[in-house]
């Protein structure tokens, strides 16, 4: 007796076809898809089936359905990986994004309390950068590098070389990192550097990277525009551990 293989729902096939067309550039970011009526006729399905397909494509972040206006292709988003010990630029380039780094400033400074508490010292090399994705400012990043590592990399051109790559050139091996990600509102000078109005939603990442001796090497604070990137993590039985914190107080 032959076991019948379940047929794939039609809306899955339609969603896959639309996704392929978007990723190939047939439908470009900001462009409206044909109307639902035209799409349902082109695919030979009911409006209900077509709407199921569009919902799948929207859930994948490829389109945005705007009531009364239509369905529009969204701008591609980069993924902020939580499970990597590489630098941010390396992660983004591996995903196929065009990344450019602008260096705002490099110099030895008195670290703020939040960074000094992690580093165990109040003076460190401060590296301030802005990451541009496709020419658009998307991430502001301040890295505090503990001495003597800061002196090793002070003369590096950080527009071309990542901080992690510069450290590895001096045989500094990073062993592990802890990271805390929280929602925030864009404020102050960072808003100007990211060319955004104050008050827009952002993610703020605080990351501490440790060397083989267990001592901190770098403390980072990255401010990430909420509409430019999405956060992703790979889960495994012995891999990444995500801890969800709530700010809601329950009586």
N, C-alpha and C positions, 0 to 999 in steps of 0.2 A: 504494500500500500504506500503510495507516494504521499509524502507530507507536503501540503501546499504552503508555499512561502507567502507570508502576508505582503500585500501590495503596499508600496509607499504611498502615503496620502498625497493627493495632487498638490496641496498647498506647499508641501515640502519641496517638491520638484520646482514649483514656480519660484519659491523663495530662493532656492539655489541658483536658478537661472538669473534672477534679478541681481543677486549678489555678485555673480560672475560678470555681469554687464557693468555693474558699478565699479568693481575692482579693476576691470580692464580699461576703464575710462570712457566707455560708451555713454554713460551718464556721469557727468562731472559734478564735483562739489558745488552746492548751491543751485544746481539745476533741478527743475521740477520733473518728476516722472509723468508719463501720460496719465490722463484721468483714470479713475478706477473703472469707469464704464468702458473706456477704450482698452484698458489692460485685461479686463474680464473677457471682452470680446476676442482680443488677440490670443489669449490662452484657452479660450473655449470653456470657461468655467463660470459658475455663478458668482455674484458679487460677494456672497458670504465666504466662498472659498478664496477669492482674491484677497479679501480683507484679512483672512487668517495668514496668508502668505506675507502680506505687508507687515503684519504684526511681528512675524518671525524676523523679517529684515530689520525692522525698527529695534527689536530686542537685541540684535547683533550690533546696533549702533551705526548702521549704514544709512538710514534715512530717518527723517523726522516728519510725522504726520501732523499737519497744522489745519485744524477744523476751519472750513470755509475758504481755505487757500489751496490746499493740495498736499502732495507728498514730495519732500525735497531731500536731495542727497546731502548728507552731512559732511563737514570737514573731517578728514581722517584724524584720528586721535592716536597719540603715542601712548605706550603703556609704561607706567612706572613700576618696575619690577621690584618686589620685596624680597626675592629669594636669590639675589645676586650680590657677590662681593666685588664686582667690577664697578668702574666709575659710571656715572649717569650717561655721559656722552657715548661710551662704548655700548651700553645697553640700547640706546636709541638708534645708533648707526646700524647695529645688528638687525634691528627691526626694519631697516630700509629707509630711515628718515634722514633728511639732510639737516645736520646739526652744525651750528656755528657758535663759537664761544667769544664773548666780549669780556675782557678783564677790566673790572672797575678799579681794583687796587690790590697791591700786594705789599705787605710790610709787617714788621714785628710790632705788636700792640698789646695793651692790657686787655685780657679777655674779659668778656662780661661774666657775671656770676654764674649763669647757666652753663657756659662752656668751661670756666675755670673749675667748677665743681666736678666735672667729668674728667678733665685733664689732670687735675691735681696740682696745677700751677696757674698763676695769674698772668703770665706772659707767654705768647705763642705767635707763630707766623699766621697772619690773617690773609686769606685768599678770597677775594670777592669776585664773583663771575655772574654773567647773565647768559643763559642758554637760549638760542634762537632756533626754532623749528620752522623750516621753510621760510626763513627770513622774519618770523614773528617771535618777539620775546615771549617765552613760555615759563621759564624757571629762573628764579634768583637764588643763588647759592653762596653761602659764606662758610668757608672751611677754616678751622683753627687747627694748626699742625703743631704738636708738642715738640719741644726741643729734645734732642739735637736734630730731629728729623726736619724741622722747619728750615734750619740753616742749610741742610743738604739740597733742598729744592727751591730755595729763594730765587735763584736766577733763571729758573725755567720759564719758557714762553708758554703760558697756560692757554693761549689761543690755539696752540698746535698740539700740546702734550697734556694728557690728563694727569691729575695729581697722583693717582694710583700707579700709572706707568712711570712717572718721575721717581716715586718712592722705590719701585721695583728695580730701577736702574742702579739704585744704591743698596741693593740686596735687602731691602726692607720688605718682609713678608707679612701680609695681613692674614690673620688666622680666623677671625670671626667678627661679627658686627651685631649690635642691637639697634633697633629702629622703632621709633614711635611716630605714628601718623595721626594727625588731628585736623579737623576742619577749622577754618579761621576766616577772618575778613581782612582784605588787603588794606594796609595803612601806610602812611608816611612816605619816606623817600623810596621805598621799594615799589610803590605804586607808579612813581615816575619812571623808574628804571624799566618796569614792565610795560610802560605806556598804557596804563589802565587807570580808571577812576578809582578813588578810594571807596571801599565798601563792597567790592565785588568778591564773590566766594573763592577761596583758595584752600589748598591742602598745605600744611606745614609738616615737614619731615625733620625730625631730630635723630641723627644717627651717630653712633660711637663705634669706631673701628679699632680693633685691638691687634697688637702684634703677637708673635709666637710666645713672648714672655708673659702674655696676659695683661700687659700695660696698654693704656690707650695711646693711639698714634694720631688719629684725626677725629675731631668732632665737627659734624656738619649740621647746618640748618638750611634746608631748601624750602622755598616758597613756590608752590606750583599752581599755576592758573587752573581753576576747576574745569574750564571749558576747553582746555588744550590737551589734557592728559587724563587717562583713566588708570586706576590702580589694579594691578593683577598680582596674584600669588599662586604658586603651585603648592598643593598640599600632598604630603606623603606621610606614611606611618612614622618614619623616623626623620622626616625632613623639617620643613618650615613649621614653626609654631606661631599661630596667630592668637592674640589675646584681645578680646573685644571688651572695651571699657565703657561704662555708661555714666553719664553725668546727671542722670535723673535720680532724685532722692525720693525713696518710697517710705512713707510713714509706717 
